[in-house]
Amino acid sequence: MNYLDKLKAIHDKWLEITEKLTDPDLMSDMKNYIRLNKEYKDLEPIVDAYKEYKSTLENLESAKSILATEKDEDFREMAKEELDAMQEKKDELEEEIRILLLPQDPQDSKNAILEIRAGAGGDEASIFAGDLLRMYTRYCENKNWKFELVSSTEGTMGGYKEIVLNVVGEKAYGILKYESGVHRVQRVPETESQGRVHTSAASVVVLPEADEFDVELKNSDIRKDTYCSSGPGGQSVNTTYSAVRLTHVPTGIVVAIQDEKSQIKNYEKALKVLRTRIYELEYQKYLDEITKTRKTMVSTGDRSAKIRTYNYPQSRVTDHRIGYTMHNLSGFMEGDIEELINALQVAENAERLKEGV
């Protein structure tokens, strides 16, 4: 395939966007500014690849020209080495460009809302949900991403029945989206006195964080209720009405936040989650549509699918979507999950290239 024409068109579009971003009048239209800025950043890796590819083709032609005209054997040998190196680089760049030119999920560059909920397994499932939280927060720290607790419900024996995090980082959603699904653990629980291996589960949902330009919320569509925060067992932990419950009347979506002592902060967090929940309704349609076209979709829209097993007796982690197994469970649970996420990305890209999606 001749990539130059396609890449040049993208480069020209990038230059056009660059010029628009320097227009001082653009700042008066913030929605358009954010859209253009995002498009600029999305196109930048393709533009960089175009420049390198163009330079490689020029060096390749130069080496061919020397071989065709040069009589000096030393020069010819150098040109042949250059030709071989440039041909190899050209092949590598073309493979990289093929992937870069695949249509991207427009949500990939967004921040993420990460939700972990204990599933089957009682107290052990809550403890496992807490272990998953530690795994993800360590991973975020390794990538220098910021994360903020949005809401949580603690388990009676430790861990969490439910916890929601807001993750802020470059392409946070595009990387973490592969974690959506049911995670299963096989181990001897702390609560087990007989030493038997039990199987428990926790579900993970990763959503693209919606900003105010994605979802327009009308105050008239939101019902706000305030109440006293409560701790484990339902007892009141303070006497002020700081907890906030928001109900989006048109969709019936309810969000309750009580983690902050300030009603204002709880309201802001609840609004952010509510906006994402409404956005999710539309986004789920998109996920369902692309899942139909890909037979082994790794970032699947089916969040009830069992995606991974953590086997403690054998120190084994198995991702069932791509049949990937590694034997470093302790490191994995400390946030060393990059290798598996990279494998999932490679598998999805290979599938998309094969399907032509």
N, C-alpha and C positions, 0 to 999 in steps of 0.2 A: 504493500500500500504506500502511495506517495503522501507522506504526512505534511510536507512543506506548505501546501496551499491551505490546508485546514488550520495548521498552526499559525500561519501568517494572518489569517482572518481573525483568529483569537487574539493575536498580538495587536492587531489594528484596533480591535474592540477595547482591549485593555488600555491602549494609548488614549482612546476617546474618553473612557471613564476617568483616567488620570487627569485629563484636561477639565472634565466637568467638576471633579472634586476640588479643583483650585478656584472655582467660581464662588466668590464671597456670597452671592445671592442664594446659593444652595443651602446655607445654614438656616435660612428662614423656613425651609421645608425639611424638617428633621427626619421624617419618615423616608423621604427619597434619599437623603444623605446616608442614612444607615443602610438602606438597600444597596446603594452604589458602592459604599465602603466594603460591604460584605462581598459583593461581586468582584471588586478589585482584589481582595485577599484570596478569593477562591480561584481567580485566574492566574495569580502570581506564580504558583508552581509550574503551570503549563507554559507560561511565558519564559521562565528560567530554563525549562527543558528545551523550548524552541531555540533559544539563543545558543545553548550548548550543542544541540543537534545540528544547527546551521553551521556552526564553527567546525564541527566534526566532519561534515560533508565537504566543506572547503578544504580542510587538511587532507581529506581522502583524495580529492581531485588533484591537489598539489603533489601528493606522493605518486599518483598515477602518471602525472605529467613528467615528473623527474625520471621515472622508470622508462618512459617512452622515448626520452630524448638524451638522457645522460649517458656518457660513455665510461666515465670513471667508475671502476668496480666498487670502490669504497663508498662513494656517494650512492650508487645503486643499492648496495647492501643496507645502508642507512634508510633509504627510501622504502625498501621492502619491509624493514622492521616497522617503520612508521605506518605503512599501508596495513600491515597485519593488526597493529595496535588500534588504528582508527576503525578498521572493519569490525573488530570485536566490540569497540566502544559504540559504534553505530547500532549493532545488533542489540546491545544492552539498553541503549536509549530508546530504541523502537519498542522494546518490550515495556519499558517504563511509561512511554507515551501512550501505548495502547490502553494501559490501566488508567492513566490520567484523563484520557478522553472518554472513559466510560461515564455515563450520566451519574452524577452524584446525588445522594439523598440530600435535598436542600436543608434538612434539619441537622446534618452531621456537625456543622460548625457551632451549634448552640451549646450552652451550658446544660447540665443534666439534673433532673430530679431522680434521686435513687431511693427506692422504697424496698424495705426488707420486712417480710412478715413470717412469723413462725407458723409452720404447717402441722402435719401429723407428727405426733411424738411427745406431746405434753411439754413438761418442763425442759426436757432435753432439746426439743425443737427451739425453744426460746434461747437456750444457751448457745445453740448452733447459730441462730440469727445474730447473736452478739459476736460470735467468732467471725461471721461473714462481714459484719460491720468493721471489725478490726482489720480484716484483710483489705477491704476497700479503702479505708482511711489511710492505711500504710501505703497502699498503691498511689493514692492521691498525693501523699507527702513526697513519695519518690519522684513524682512528675511535677512537683511544685505547684500543684493545684490547690485551690482553697475550698474548704467545705464548711457548711454551716448546718447545725441541727435545726430542723424545721419542727418536728414533733416526735414524741416517743411514748411508748407504753412499756414499762419494765415488766419482766417476767417475775414470777413469785420466787424462783430459785436462782435468779440471775439472768443475764442476757435481756432480750427484748421480745415482747409479743409483736411489736410493730415499731419501726423507726423509719423516719423520712429525712433524707439529707438533700441539701442543695449543693451541687458540685460546680465550681466555677473554674474553668480552665480551657485551653485551646482545644477545640474539637472534643470536648468532654463527652458529649452525647454520642458522637460518631465512634468513639472508642469503647465506651461503657455499654452501648446498646446490645452488645453480644452477651451480656450477663443476664438479660431478661429470661426468666423461666424458673423451673423448679430445681433446686439444688438439694441433693440427697446425701446424708452422712451416715456412715456405718462405723460404729465404735461402741466401746463400753461406756455408758453414761456415768457421770459422777453420782447420779442418783441410784445406780444399780449396785446392789450388794453382792449379787451372785457372780459377777464377772462375765455376764453374757453380752454378746454384741447385739446392739439394737440398731434399727434403721429409723431415722427421723428425717424431716424435710423442712425446708424454708423456701419461700418463693421470693424472687427478686423481680422488680419491675423498674425499668429505666425509661424515663420520658424526656423528650426535648423540652427544656424550660421555655415557656411562652413569655414573650415580653409584651409590653403594652401595645405594641404596633401589630402584634399577631391577633390579639383578641380585644375587641372593644367591649368593655363591661359598662353597662348602664347602672347607675346607683338605684334606679327604680326597679331593676331586676334582682337586686340583692336584699335579702332580709338578714339583718344582723341581730344576734342574740348574745348577751354576755352572762357569765355565770362564774362561780367560785371554782378555782382550780382544785382538782382532787388527786390524791396520790394512790398508791397500791391499796386495794380493798375498798376504795371509794371515799376514804376520809378526806375532809377538806384540808388543804395545805396552806390556804390563806383566807382571809376574810374579805378581800376585795374582789370585785367582779372583773378580774383581769383576763379570764379565759374568754375566747371569742369563737362563736359558731356562725359561719356564713352559709346561707342557703341561696343557691341560684335558682330562682323561681321557674324560668322557662325550661330548664333541664332537670331540676330536682337534685342537682349535685350539692352535697353538704360537706363542708370542711370545718373541722374544729381544731383550734390550736390553743394550748395552755402552757407552753414551756417557758415563756417569758413572764416576768412579774409585771411588765408594762402592758396595758391593754392595747396601746397604740402599736407596739412591736408585734404583738400577737395578731393584730388586725392586718398589718402589712404582710406578715408571713402567710396568713390565711388567704389574703387576696392573691398572692403570688401562686399558691397551690391551686386555688380555684381557677385562676386563669389557665394554668397548665392542664387541669382536669378537663376544662371545656375544649381546649385546643386538642387534647387527646382524642376526643370523639371524632374529629375530622381526620386526625393523623392515623387512627386505627383503620379507617377506610383505605387509606393509602397502603398501610402494611398488609392488609388483607388482599389487596389487589396484586401487589408484587409477590406475595407468597404463592398465589395461584400460578404465577409464571415460572417460579423456580422450585424444582423438585426437592432440593435439599437445602433450602434457605437457612442460613445460619443465624441471621438476625431476624428470627421468625416473629410473626405477629401472634403466634399461639403461645400465650404466657403460661398455659397449663402444662406445656411439654416438659418432661424431665430432661434437662440438658447436661447435668454433670453429677458424678458420684465422687464423694470424698471418703476413701476407705482408710481409716486410721491403722488397723492392725497390719496392713501391708504398705503403709505410707504411700498410697497410690491415689492419683487424681485422674479420672477418665472423663473426657468430654464426649458425649454420645453422638453429637451431631457430625463430628468429623473423625470419630474413632481414634482420638488422640489421647495417649496415656503417658503420664510422667510419674516418676517415683521420688518426688521431693516434696512431700505434703507439708512438712514443717516450714520450708521456705515459701511455699505457695501461700500458706495461711498467714505469713508475715508480709504479704503484698507482692511477692515475686510472681506476678501473673502475666507479665508482658509477653513472654514466649508463647503462651497459649492464645492470647488475644491476637498476636501477629499471625499465628497459624490459622485462626478463624478468618482473619481479613484476607489472607492468601487464598483460602478455600472459597470464600465468597467471590473474590475477584476472578478466580479461575472459572467458577460457575457462571458468572455474568458474561465473561468472554465467550464461553461455550454456547450459552443461550442467546448471546447477542443482545442482552438486556442493557 
